[in-house]
Structure formats: structure tokens, C-alpha cells
Amino acid sequence: MSRSRLRLADLLPLASVGLRTRRLRAGLSALGIAVGIASLVGVLGITASSQASLLAEIDRLGTNLLTVTNGRDLQGTEVPLPATAPGALSRLDGVTAVAPTAELRGVHAYRHDRIPVVQTGSLSVRATDDTLLPALD
């Protein structure tokens, strides 16, 4: 029993029979691929645009000081940064100095002794180590 073989001349007509007979399916498949590629290009373009906008705004402000603070989860509760955050941030490209600080809750600062205890004037007390002054230059 001999095996049947497909000739090279018959390959293209056989491969295109599905495209020719089911034009709507082929068109919708092509449309799906085009929409997928367009959405991918759009998402990457938005990300690059946002990054460029942020860098331009930082350059416009003329500052090289960024502050990283705790975030919030979906319920709105504060999520503290891990203890390894200063070391991880110092390894990023472009970071020249890192100085960790912490807000001391329950410790208040007053401008003078005649201000009532309940009116802190939005002043807070933060603790830091000896790396803050070199980081601020």
C-alpha cells in the first residue's frame, strides 16, 4: 500500500480553501488579530507616555529628590514598606543616596507652649539616621 503525497502545486489551493469558502470567519479572525495588536500597541504607548510625562514633570520641577511612602491596599488600610526597601532603592539606576525616615506617631511638635495640645498645626515628628544630611546635600 503506497502512501499518498501532497504535491507542492496543490498545497496553496488546499491551504486557501478555508479562507475562500468561509470569508466571514476569515475576516473576523483577521479583525480579532488586528484589534489584539492595536490594543497591545496602545497599552505600551500609554505606559511609555506616562513614564515620559513623569520624567518631564520631575525635570520641570528641577528637583532630584523623590519621596517613597507607604501605600494603601484595596480596603484603604496603610501597607508599610518592607525593611529591605532602602537597600532595594539604593540599587536602582540613577539613585545616588537613600535616607530612610519614620513618622513618630503620638509625638507632636508645637510652635510654642501657648498652643493647645489638640492644635498641632499639622506638624509631625520624623526620625532618621545619619544618612539624611548627605542625601539632602
C-alpha positions in Angstrom: 0.0 0.0 0.0 1.6 3.3 -1.1 1.3 6.5 0.9 -0.4 9.4 -0.7 1.7 12.5 -1.0 0.6 16.1 -1.4 2.2 17.9 -4.3 3.7 21.3 -3.8 1.4 22.7 -6.5 -1.7 21.5 -4.6 -0.6 23.0 -1.2 -1.5 26.6 -1.7 -5.0 26.0 -3.2 -5.7 23.5 -0.4 -4.5 25.9 2.3 -6.6 28.7 1.0 -9.8 26.8 0.6 -10.9 27.7 4.1 -10.2 31.3 3.5 -12.1 31.3 0.2 -15.2 29.4 1.4 -15.6 30.9 4.8 -14.9 34.6 4.2 -16.8 35.9 7.2 -14.8 33.6 9.6 -11.5 34.6 7.9 -12.4 38.3 8.1 -13.4 38.1 11.8 -10.2 36.3 12.6 -8.2 39.0 10.9 -10.2 41.6 12.7 -9.5 39.9 16.1 -5.8 39.8 15.4 -5.8 43.4 14.3 -7.7 44.5 17.5 -5.3 42.5 19.7 -2.2 44.0 18.1 -3.7 47.5 18.3 -4.6 47.1 22.0 -1.1 45.9 22.8 0.5 48.8 21.0 -1.9 51.2 22.8 -1.1 49.8 26.2 2.6 50.0 25.6 2.2 53.5 24.2 0.3 54.7 27.2 2.9 53.3 29.6 5.8 54.9 27.7 3.9 58.2 27.5 3.1 58.1 31.3 6.8 57.4 32.1 7.9 60.2 29.8 5.4 62.6 31.3 6.5 61.8 34.8 10.2 62.3 33.9 9.4 65.6 32.2 7.5 66.8 35.2 10.3 65.9 37.5 12.8 67.7 35.2 10.5 70.7 35.1 10.4 70.9 38.8 14.2 71.0 38.9 14.4 68.5 41.7 16.2 65.3 42.1 14.6 64.3 45.4 11.8 61.7 45.4 10.0 60.5 48.5 8.7 57.0 48.7 5.9 56.5 51.2 3.7 53.7 52.4 0.9 52.6 50.0 -2.7 51.5 50.7 -4.4 48.2 49.9 -7.8 47.8 48.3 -9.6 48.4 51.6 -7.7 51.6 52.2 -5.6 50.5 55.0 -1.9 51.6 55.0 0.6 48.9 54.0 4.1 49.6 55.3 7.2 49.4 53.2 9.4 46.4 53.9 12.5 46.9 56.0 14.6 46.0 52.8 13.2 48.9 50.8 16.1 51.4 51.4 18.6 48.8 50.2 16.5 47.9 47.2 16.0 51.5 46.3 19.7 52.3 46.6 20.4 49.6 43.9 18.2 51.3 41.3 19.9 53.1 38.4 20.1 56.8 38.9 19.7 56.7 42.7 22.6 58.5 44.3 21.6 58.4 48.0 18.8 56.9 50.2 17.8 58.1 53.6 15.1 56.2 55.5 12.8 58.2 57.8 9.8 57.2 60.0 7.0 59.2 61.4 6.7 59.1 65.2 3.0 58.8 65.8 1.9 60.1 69.2 4.8 62.6 69.4 3.7 66.1 68.5 5.6 69.3 67.8 4.3 72.7 68.8 5.4 76.1 67.8 5.3 77.4 71.4 3.9 76.4 74.7 0.7 78.6 74.4 -0.8 76.4 71.6 -3.3 73.9 72.9 -2.3 70.3 72.7 -5.1 69.4 70.2 -3.8 72.0 67.7 -0.6 70.6 66.3 -0.7 72.9 63.2 -0.1 69.8 61.1 3.4 69.4 62.3 4.7 65.9 62.7 7.9 64.5 64.1 10.1 62.1 62.0 13.1 60.1 63.0 16.0 59.3 60.7 19.6 58.1 60.7 22.8 59.9 59.8 22.3 59.3 56.1 19.7 62.1 55.7 22.1 65.1 55.6 24.4 63.6 52.9 21.3 62.6 50.9 19.9 66.2 51.0 23.4 67.5 50.3 
